[in-house]
């Protein structure tokens, strides 16, 4: 069976979907109660703590 070249649209879709999967793998889920909760010493947690202090919460 011969190898066929993908059309430009299909090549674009292949690349886009690969990048989307890579992005989703790298993304961290920071919802409360999730198994991959944000670490307590992460920059996002530090920023939230600073904002809480600044706003008086």
Protein Blocks (a to p, Z undefined) as FASTA:
>chain_A
ZZddddfklmmmmmmmmmmmmmmmmpccfbehiakbccfkbmklmmmmmmmmmnoZZ
